[in-house]
């Protein structure tokens, strides 16, 4: 009798237990958009086009893959950090940079032809400036970062930084 009762409880309990089970949803930040900038992750030595070292940079994935944290150190005493994230609700990437010299940049943009391009407008003591920073993954595993500025509303651009990132 006891065995029959136990069999009956198990038989009826199994469908009930299964009825409450839910399918698991993918983890947050797991879609491809959140990983478009992963080519920048790593420990890097940064040089100019002639091979002169400009600094070092370490980019790490943070917050469960939802962001990238940059830790920049130039060859002098300058340093800075940026937090980079894909904002799904806005459909673009955002970077907030804080430098040891007091500079702050807030950029947004996205992947264009395999390059990450972020930019924005800011006001300086000399007037309005457009920033455009481009990270290009190179076939040899390096990443090239160029920072272009425009003081005429984007009609002309001047490169203010041209760095090559090599894994260290």
PyMOL commands that place a pseudoatom at each C-alpha (Angstrom):
pseudoatom trace, name=CA, resn=UNK, resi=1, chain=A, elem=C, hetatm=0, pos=[0.000, 0.000, 0.000]
pseudoatom trace, name=CA, resn=UNK, resi=2, chain=A, elem=C, hetatm=0, pos=[2.754, 2.380, 0.949]
pseudoatom trace, name=CA, resn=UNK, resi=3, chain=A, elem=C, hetatm=0, pos=[4.618, 1.662, -2.329]
pseudoatom trace, name=CA, resn=UNK, resi=4, chain=A, elem=C, hetatm=0, pos=[1.435, 2.288, -4.350]
pseudoatom trace, name=CA, resn=UNK, resi=5, chain=A, elem=C, hetatm=0, pos=[0.841, 5.570, -2.526]
pseudoatom trace, name=CA, resn=UNK, resi=6, chain=A, elem=C, hetatm=0, pos=[4.462, 6.675, -3.129]
pseudoatom trace, name=CA, resn=UNK, resi=7, chain=A, elem=C, hetatm=0, pos=[4.195, 5.780, -6.820]
pseudoatom trace, name=CA, resn=UNK, resi=8, chain=A, elem=C, hetatm=0, pos=[0.989, 7.805, -7.080]
pseudoatom trace, name=CA, resn=UNK, resi=9, chain=A, elem=C, hetatm=0, pos=[2.596, 10.870, -5.394]
pseudoatom trace, name=CA, resn=UNK, resi=10, chain=A, elem=C, hetatm=0, pos=[5.631, 10.701, -7.670]
pseudoatom trace, name=CA, resn=UNK, resi=11, chain=A, elem=C, hetatm=0, pos=[3.465, 10.284, -10.772]
pseudoatom trace, name=CA, resn=UNK, resi=12, chain=A, elem=C, hetatm=0, pos=[1.294, 13.281, -9.968]
pseudoatom trace, name=CA, resn=UNK, resi=13, chain=A, elem=C, hetatm=0, pos=[4.138, 15.467, -8.665]
pseudoatom trace, name=CA, resn=UNK, resi=14, chain=A, elem=C, hetatm=0, pos=[6.289, 15.185, -11.779]
pseudoatom trace, name=CA, resn=UNK, resi=15, chain=A, elem=C, hetatm=0, pos=[3.950, 17.033, -14.163]
pseudoatom trace, name=CA, resn=UNK, resi=16, chain=A, elem=C, hetatm=0, pos=[3.272, 19.689, -11.534]
pseudoatom trace, name=CA, resn=UNK, resi=17, chain=A, elem=C, hetatm=0, pos=[6.984, 20.279, -10.967]
pseudoatom trace, name=CA, resn=UNK, resi=18, chain=A, elem=C, hetatm=0, pos=[7.581, 20.528, -14.701]
pseudoatom trace, name=CA, resn=UNK, resi=19, chain=A, elem=C, hetatm=0, pos=[4.669, 22.916, -15.210]
pseudoatom trace, name=CA, resn=UNK, resi=20, chain=A, elem=C, hetatm=0, pos=[6.353, 25.613, -13.122]
pseudoatom trace, name=CA, resn=UNK, resi=21, chain=A, elem=C, hetatm=0, pos=[9.714, 25.322, -14.873]
pseudoatom trace, name=CA, resn=UNK, resi=22, chain=A, elem=C, hetatm=0, pos=[10.672, 28.233, -17.095]
pseudoatom trace, name=CA, resn=UNK, resi=23, chain=A, elem=C, hetatm=0, pos=[13.065, 28.322, -19.975]
pseudoatom trace, name=CA, resn=UNK, resi=24, chain=A, elem=C, hetatm=0, pos=[16.175, 30.312, -19.147]
pseudoatom trace, name=CA, resn=UNK, resi=25, chain=A, elem=C, hetatm=0, pos=[16.696, 33.530, -21.046]
pseudoatom trace, name=CA, resn=UNK, resi=26, chain=A, elem=C, hetatm=0, pos=[20.102, 34.480, -22.413]
pseudoatom trace, name=CA, resn=UNK, resi=27, chain=A, elem=C, hetatm=0, pos=[22.349, 36.355, -19.998]
pseudoatom trace, name=CA, resn=UNK, resi=28, chain=A, elem=C, hetatm=0, pos=[22.238, 40.150, -20.159]
pseudoatom trace, name=CA, resn=UNK, resi=29, chain=A, elem=C, hetatm=0, pos=[24.688, 41.708, -22.637]
pseudoatom trace, name=CA, resn=UNK, resi=30, chain=A, elem=C, hetatm=0, pos=[25.191, 38.455, -24.536]
pseudoatom trace, name=CA, resn=UNK, resi=31, chain=A, elem=C, hetatm=0, pos=[24.015, 39.653, -27.953]
pseudoatom trace, name=CA, resn=UNK, resi=32, chain=A, elem=C, hetatm=0, pos=[26.586, 40.425, -30.641]
pseudoatom trace, name=CA, resn=UNK, resi=33, chain=A, elem=C, hetatm=0, pos=[26.223, 44.212, -30.307]
pseudoatom trace, name=CA, resn=UNK, resi=34, chain=A, elem=C, hetatm=0, pos=[27.673, 44.095, -26.784]
pseudoatom trace, name=CA, resn=UNK, resi=35, chain=A, elem=C, hetatm=0, pos=[30.835, 42.450, -28.131]
pseudoatom trace, name=CA, resn=UNK, resi=36, chain=A, elem=C, hetatm=0, pos=[31.570, 44.604, -31.184]
pseudoatom trace, name=CA, resn=UNK, resi=37, chain=A, elem=C, hetatm=0, pos=[34.403, 46.333, -29.311]
pseudoatom trace, name=CA, resn=UNK, resi=38, chain=A, elem=C, hetatm=0, pos=[35.940, 43.163, -27.836]
pseudoatom trace, name=CA, resn=UNK, resi=39, chain=A, elem=C, hetatm=0, pos=[38.825, 43.415, -30.327]
pseudoatom trace, name=CA, resn=UNK, resi=40, chain=A, elem=C, hetatm=0, pos=[40.192, 46.172, -28.059]
pseudoatom trace, name=CA, resn=UNK, resi=41, chain=A, elem=C, hetatm=0, pos=[40.385, 43.941, -24.955]
pseudoatom trace, name=CA, resn=UNK, resi=42, chain=A, elem=C, hetatm=0, pos=[43.935, 43.214, -23.820]
pseudoatom trace, name=CA, resn=UNK, resi=43, chain=A, elem=C, hetatm=0, pos=[47.171, 44.544, -22.412]
pseudoatom trace, name=CA, resn=UNK, resi=44, chain=A, elem=C, hetatm=0, pos=[48.786, 46.844, -24.962]
pseudoatom trace, name=CA, resn=UNK, resi=45, chain=A, elem=C, hetatm=0, pos=[51.935, 48.791, -25.669]
pseudoatom trace, name=CA, resn=UNK, resi=46, chain=A, elem=C, hetatm=0, pos=[50.971, 51.878, -27.673]
pseudoatom trace, name=CA, resn=UNK, resi=47, chain=A, elem=C, hetatm=0, pos=[53.402, 53.435, -30.163]
pseudoatom trace, name=CA, resn=UNK, resi=48, chain=A, elem=C, hetatm=0, pos=[53.296, 56.037, -32.899]
pseudoatom trace, name=CA, resn=UNK, resi=49, chain=A, elem=C, hetatm=0, pos=[53.773, 55.081, -36.550]
pseudoatom trace, name=CA, resn=UNK, resi=50, chain=A, elem=C, hetatm=0, pos=[57.580, 55.310, -36.135]
pseudoatom trace, name=CA, resn=UNK, resi=51, chain=A, elem=C, hetatm=0, pos=[57.539, 52.839, -33.237]
pseudoatom trace, name=CA, resn=UNK, resi=52, chain=A, elem=C, hetatm=0, pos=[58.133, 55.377, -30.434]
pseudoatom trace, name=CA, resn=UNK, resi=53, chain=A, elem=C, hetatm=0, pos=[56.286, 54.262, -27.295]
pseudoatom trace, name=CA, resn=UNK, resi=54, chain=A, elem=C, hetatm=0, pos=[53.459, 56.603, -26.296]
pseudoatom trace, name=CA, resn=UNK, resi=55, chain=A, elem=C, hetatm=0, pos=[52.170, 54.598, -23.346]
pseudoatom trace, name=CA, resn=UNK, resi=56, chain=A, elem=C, hetatm=0, pos=[50.470, 51.432, -22.206]
pseudoatom trace, name=CA, resn=UNK, resi=57, chain=A, elem=C, hetatm=0, pos=[46.824, 50.568, -22.056]
pseudoatom trace, name=CA, resn=UNK, resi=58, chain=A, elem=C, hetatm=0, pos=[44.829, 47.743, -20.542]
pseudoatom trace, name=CA, resn=UNK, resi=59, chain=A, elem=C, hetatm=0, pos=[41.240, 47.159, -21.570]
pseudoatom trace, name=CA, resn=UNK, resi=60, chain=A, elem=C, hetatm=0, pos=[39.206, 44.657, -19.570]
pseudoatom trace, name=CA, resn=UNK, resi=61, chain=A, elem=C, hetatm=0, pos=[35.675, 43.350, -19.824]
pseudoatom trace, name=CA, resn=UNK, resi=62, chain=A, elem=C, hetatm=0, pos=[33.616, 44.383, -16.784]
pseudoatom trace, name=CA, resn=UNK, resi=63, chain=A, elem=C, hetatm=0, pos=[30.146, 43.939, -15.330]
pseudoatom trace, name=CA, resn=UNK, resi=64, chain=A, elem=C, hetatm=0, pos=[29.496, 40.524, -16.794]
pseudoatom trace, name=CA, resn=UNK, resi=65, chain=A, elem=C, hetatm=0, pos=[30.540, 41.533, -20.305]
pseudoatom trace, name=CA, resn=UNK, resi=66, chain=A, elem=C, hetatm=0, pos=[28.324, 44.633, -20.304]
pseudoatom trace, name=CA, resn=UNK, resi=67, chain=A, elem=C, hetatm=0, pos=[31.201, 47.108, -20.487]
pseudoatom trace, name=CA, resn=UNK, resi=68, chain=A, elem=C, hetatm=0, pos=[34.874, 47.693, -21.174]
pseudoatom trace, name=CA, resn=UNK, resi=69, chain=A, elem=C, hetatm=0, pos=[37.143, 49.524, -18.739]
pseudoatom trace, name=CA, resn=UNK, resi=70, chain=A, elem=C, hetatm=0, pos=[40.202, 51.273, -20.176]
pseudoatom trace, name=CA, resn=UNK, resi=71, chain=A, elem=C, hetatm=0, pos=[43.281, 52.022, -18.045]
pseudoatom trace, name=CA, resn=UNK, resi=72, chain=A, elem=C, hetatm=0, pos=[45.650, 54.342, -19.945]
pseudoatom trace, name=CA, resn=UNK, resi=73, chain=A, elem=C, hetatm=0, pos=[49.146, 55.377, -18.817]
pseudoatom trace, name=CA, resn=UNK, resi=74, chain=A, elem=C, hetatm=0, pos=[51.267, 57.564, -21.069]
pseudoatom trace, name=CA, resn=UNK, resi=75, chain=A, elem=C, hetatm=0, pos=[55.082, 57.569, -20.931]
pseudoatom trace, name=CA, resn=UNK, resi=76, chain=A, elem=C, hetatm=0, pos=[55.022, 60.675, -18.734]
pseudoatom trace, name=CA, resn=UNK, resi=77, chain=A, elem=C, hetatm=0, pos=[52.749, 61.241, -15.774]
pseudoatom trace, name=CA, resn=UNK, resi=78, chain=A, elem=C, hetatm=0, pos=[49.438, 61.325, -17.644]
pseudoatom trace, name=CA, resn=UNK, resi=79, chain=A, elem=C, hetatm=0, pos=[46.807, 58.676, -17.162]
pseudoatom trace, name=CA, resn=UNK, resi=80, chain=A, elem=C, hetatm=0, pos=[43.131, 58.157, -17.722]
pseudoatom trace, name=CA, resn=UNK, resi=81, chain=A, elem=C, hetatm=0, pos=[40.243, 55.753, -17.653]
pseudoatom trace, name=CA, resn=UNK, resi=82, chain=A, elem=C, hetatm=0, pos=[37.217, 55.214, -19.798]
pseudoatom trace, name=CA, resn=UNK, resi=83, chain=A, elem=C, hetatm=0, pos=[34.087, 53.176, -19.429]
pseudoatom trace, name=CA, resn=UNK, resi=84, chain=A, elem=C, hetatm=0, pos=[32.670, 51.907, -22.717]
pseudoatom trace, name=CA, resn=UNK, resi=85, chain=A, elem=C, hetatm=0, pos=[29.288, 50.259, -23.130]
pseudoatom trace, name=CA, resn=UNK, resi=86, chain=A, elem=C, hetatm=0, pos=[26.692, 49.392, -25.707]
pseudoatom trace, name=CA, resn=UNK, resi=87, chain=A, elem=C, hetatm=0, pos=[23.420, 51.110, -24.834]
pseudoatom trace, name=CA, resn=UNK, resi=88, chain=A, elem=C, hetatm=0, pos=[20.779, 48.789, -26.241]
pseudoatom trace, name=CA, resn=UNK, resi=89, chain=A, elem=C, hetatm=0, pos=[17.936, 51.248, -25.613]
pseudoatom trace, name=CA, resn=UNK, resi=90, chain=A, elem=C, hetatm=0, pos=[19.752, 53.948, -27.629]
pseudoatom trace, name=CA, resn=UNK, resi=91, chain=A, elem=C, hetatm=0, pos=[21.246, 51.557, -30.199]
pseudoatom trace, name=CA, resn=UNK, resi=92, chain=A, elem=C, hetatm=0, pos=[24.785, 52.898, -29.908]
pseudoatom trace, name=CA, resn=UNK, resi=93, chain=A, elem=C, hetatm=0, pos=[28.078, 52.666, -28.025]
pseudoatom trace, name=CA, resn=UNK, resi=94, chain=A, elem=C, hetatm=0, pos=[29.008, 55.235, -25.383]
pseudoatom trace, name=CA, resn=UNK, resi=95, chain=A, elem=C, hetatm=0, pos=[32.388, 56.109, -23.892]
pseudoatom trace, name=CA, resn=UNK, resi=96, chain=A, elem=C, hetatm=0, pos=[33.021, 58.317, -20.889]
pseudoatom trace, name=CA, resn=UNK, resi=97, chain=A, elem=C, hetatm=0, pos=[36.710, 59.257, -20.500]
pseudoatom trace, name=CA, resn=UNK, resi=98, chain=A, elem=C, hetatm=0, pos=[38.317, 60.945, -17.502]
pseudoatom trace, name=CA, resn=UNK, resi=99, chain=A, elem=C, hetatm=0, pos=[41.955, 61.991, -17.731]
pseudoatom trace, name=CA, resn=UNK, resi=100, chain=A, elem=C, hetatm=0, pos=[44.410, 62.880, -14.972]
pseudoatom trace, name=CA, resn=UNK, resi=101, chain=A, elem=C, hetatm=0, pos=[44.697, 66.367, -16.459]
pseudoatom trace, name=CA, resn=UNK, resi=102, chain=A, elem=C, hetatm=0, pos=[41.028, 67.034, -15.712]
pseudoatom trace, name=CA, resn=UNK, resi=103, chain=A, elem=C, hetatm=0, pos=[39.757, 66.342, -19.213]
pseudoatom trace, name=CA, resn=UNK, resi=104, chain=A, elem=C, hetatm=0, pos=[36.431, 64.628, -19.732]
pseudoatom trace, name=CA, resn=UNK, resi=105, chain=A, elem=C, hetatm=0, pos=[35.067, 63.238, -22.993]
pseudoatom trace, name=CA, resn=UNK, resi=106, chain=A, elem=C, hetatm=0, pos=[31.651, 61.778, -23.627]
pseudoatom trace, name=CA, resn=UNK, resi=107, chain=A, elem=C, hetatm=0, pos=[31.476, 60.022, -26.975]
pseudoatom trace, name=CA, resn=UNK, resi=108, chain=A, elem=C, hetatm=0, pos=[28.933, 57.898, -28.779]
pseudoatom trace, name=CA, resn=UNK, resi=109, chain=A, elem=C, hetatm=0, pos=[28.760, 55.992, -32.037]
pseudoatom trace, name=CA, resn=UNK, resi=110, chain=A, elem=C, hetatm=0, pos=[29.236, 52.482, -33.241]
pseudoatom trace, name=CA, resn=UNK, resi=111, chain=A, elem=C, hetatm=0, pos=[30.758, 49.971, -35.584]
pseudoatom trace, name=CA, resn=UNK, resi=112, chain=A, elem=C, hetatm=0, pos=[31.263, 51.261, -39.136]
pseudoatom trace, name=CA, resn=UNK, resi=113, chain=A, elem=C, hetatm=0, pos=[32.874, 48.989, -41.732]
pseudoatom trace, name=CA, resn=UNK, resi=114, chain=A, elem=C, hetatm=0, pos=[34.576, 46.937, -39.003]
pseudoatom trace, name=CA, resn=UNK, resi=115, chain=A, elem=C, hetatm=0, pos=[35.919, 50.029, -37.185]
pseudoatom trace, name=CA, resn=UNK, resi=116, chain=A, elem=C, hetatm=0, pos=[34.608, 51.438, -33.919]
pseudoatom trace, name=CA, resn=UNK, resi=117, chain=A, elem=C, hetatm=0, pos=[33.915, 55.143, -34.469]
pseudoatom trace, name=CA, resn=UNK, resi=118, chain=A, elem=C, hetatm=0, pos=[32.873, 57.331, -31.533]
pseudoatom trace, name=CA, resn=UNK, resi=119, chain=A, elem=C, hetatm=0, pos=[32.500, 61.090, -31.507]
pseudoatom trace, name=CA, resn=UNK, resi=120, chain=A, elem=C, hetatm=0, pos=[30.734, 64.111, -30.132]
pseudoatom trace, name=CA, resn=UNK, resi=121, chain=A, elem=C, hetatm=0, pos=[30.789, 67.888, -29.908]
pseudoatom trace, name=CA, resn=UNK, resi=122, chain=A, elem=C, hetatm=0, pos=[32.327, 69.809, -27.019]
pseudoatom trace, name=CA, resn=UNK, resi=123, chain=A, elem=C, hetatm=0, pos=[33.039, 73.406, -26.176]
pseudoatom trace, name=CA, resn=UNK, resi=124, chain=A, elem=C, hetatm=0, pos=[36.588, 74.501, -25.370]
pseudoatom trace, name=CA, resn=UNK, resi=125, chain=A, elem=C, hetatm=0, pos=[38.146, 77.855, -24.417]
pseudoatom trace, name=CA, resn=UNK, resi=126, chain=A, elem=C, hetatm=0, pos=[38.935, 78.277, -28.123]
pseudoatom trace, name=CA, resn=UNK, resi=127, chain=A, elem=C, hetatm=0, pos=[35.419, 77.444, -29.289]
pseudoatom trace, name=CA, resn=UNK, resi=128, chain=A, elem=C, hetatm=0, pos=[33.432, 74.393, -30.387]
pseudoatom trace, name=CA, resn=UNK, resi=129, chain=A, elem=C, hetatm=0, pos=[35.259, 71.186, -31.314]
pseudoatom trace, name=CA, resn=UNK, resi=130, chain=A, elem=C, hetatm=0, pos=[34.061, 67.976, -32.938]
pseudoatom trace, name=CA, resn=UNK, resi=131, chain=A, elem=C, hetatm=0, pos=[35.867, 64.833, -31.789]
pseudoatom trace, name=CA, resn=UNK, resi=132, chain=A, elem=C, hetatm=0, pos=[36.031, 61.629, -33.818]
pseudoatom trace, name=CA, resn=UNK, resi=133, chain=A, elem=C, hetatm=0, pos=[37.987, 58.677, -32.450]
pseudoatom trace, name=CA, resn=UNK, resi=134, chain=A, elem=C, hetatm=0, pos=[38.375, 55.543, -34.570]
pseudoatom trace, name=CA, resn=UNK, resi=135, chain=A, elem=C, hetatm=0, pos=[39.671, 52.131, -33.482]
pseudoatom trace, name=CA, resn=UNK, resi=136, chain=A, elem=C, hetatm=0, pos=[40.638, 49.876, -36.384]
pseudoatom trace, name=CA, resn=UNK, resi=137, chain=A, elem=C, hetatm=0, pos=[41.560, 46.207, -35.868]
pseudoatom trace, name=CA, resn=UNK, resi=138, chain=A, elem=C, hetatm=0, pos=[44.553, 45.427, -38.089]
pseudoatom trace, name=CA, resn=UNK, resi=139, chain=A, elem=C, hetatm=0, pos=[45.247, 42.054, -39.771]
pseudoatom trace, name=CA, resn=UNK, resi=140, chain=A, elem=C, hetatm=0, pos=[48.387, 41.481, -37.648]
pseudoatom trace, name=CA, resn=UNK, resi=141, chain=A, elem=C, hetatm=0, pos=[46.394, 41.648, -34.362]
pseudoatom trace, name=CA, resn=UNK, resi=142, chain=A, elem=C, hetatm=0, pos=[47.244, 45.260, -33.577]
pseudoatom trace, name=CA, resn=UNK, resi=143, chain=A, elem=C, hetatm=0, pos=[44.659, 48.026, -33.203]
pseudoatom trace, name=CA, resn=UNK, resi=144, chain=A, elem=C, hetatm=0, pos=[45.123, 51.512, -34.631]
pseudoatom trace, name=CA, resn=UNK, resi=145, chain=A, elem=C, hetatm=0, pos=[43.482, 54.396, -32.799]
pseudoatom trace, name=CA, resn=UNK, resi=146, chain=A, elem=C, hetatm=0, pos=[43.176, 57.800, -34.444]
pseudoatom trace, name=CA, resn=UNK, resi=147, chain=A, elem=C, hetatm=0, pos=[41.710, 60.887, -32.815]
pseudoatom trace, name=CA, resn=UNK, resi=148, chain=A, elem=C, hetatm=0, pos=[40.619, 63.558, -35.251]
pseudoatom trace, name=CA, resn=UNK, resi=149, chain=A, elem=C, hetatm=0, pos=[39.221, 66.958, -34.341]
pseudoatom trace, name=CA, resn=UNK, resi=150, chain=A, elem=C, hetatm=0, pos=[37.408, 69.587, -36.329]
pseudoatom trace, name=CA, resn=UNK, resi=151, chain=A, elem=C, hetatm=0, pos=[37.046, 73.239, -35.381]
pseudoatom trace, name=CA, resn=UNK, resi=152, chain=A, elem=C, hetatm=0, pos=[34.956, 74.153, -38.421]
pseudoatom trace, name=CA, resn=UNK, resi=153, chain=A, elem=C, hetatm=0, pos=[31.901, 71.976, -37.894]
pseudoatom trace, name=CA, resn=UNK, resi=154, chain=A, elem=C, hetatm=0, pos=[33.355, 68.920, -39.618]
pseudoatom trace, name=CA, resn=UNK, resi=155, chain=A, elem=C, hetatm=0, pos=[34.391, 70.578, -42.887]
pseudoatom trace, name=CA, resn=UNK, resi=156, chain=A, elem=C, hetatm=0, pos=[38.053, 69.714, -42.210]
pseudoatom trace, name=CA, resn=UNK, resi=157, chain=A, elem=C, hetatm=0, pos=[39.739, 67.349, -39.734]
pseudoatom trace, name=CA, resn=UNK, resi=158, chain=A, elem=C, hetatm=0, pos=[43.139, 67.305, -38.035]
pseudoatom trace, name=CA, resn=UNK, resi=159, chain=A, elem=C, hetatm=0, pos=[44.629, 64.158, -36.472]
pseudoatom trace, name=CA, resn=UNK, resi=160, chain=A, elem=C, hetatm=0, pos=[45.748, 64.822, -32.884]
pseudoatom trace, name=CA, resn=UNK, resi=161, chain=A, elem=C, hetatm=0, pos=[46.587, 61.227, -31.930]
pseudoatom trace, name=CA, resn=UNK, resi=162, chain=A, elem=C, hetatm=0, pos=[47.628, 58.257, -34.062]
pseudoatom trace, name=CA, resn=UNK, resi=163, chain=A, elem=C, hetatm=0, pos=[48.537, 55.238, -31.969]
pseudoatom trace, name=CA, resn=UNK, resi=164, chain=A, elem=C, hetatm=0, pos=[49.218, 51.593, -32.704]
pseudoatom trace, name=CA, resn=UNK, resi=165, chain=A, elem=C, hetatm=0, pos=[48.298, 49.063, -30.028]
pseudoatom trace, name=CA, resn=UNK, resi=166, chain=A, elem=C, hetatm=0, pos=[50.401, 45.880, -29.893]
pseudoatom trace, name=CA, resn=UNK, resi=167, chain=A, elem=C, hetatm=0, pos=[49.739, 43.093, -27.398]
pseudoatom trace, name=CA, resn=UNK, resi=168, chain=A, elem=C, hetatm=0, pos=[52.344, 42.984, -24.650]
for i in range(1, 168): cmd.bond("trace and resi %d" % i, "trace and resi %d" % (i + 1))
show_as sticks, trace
zoom trace
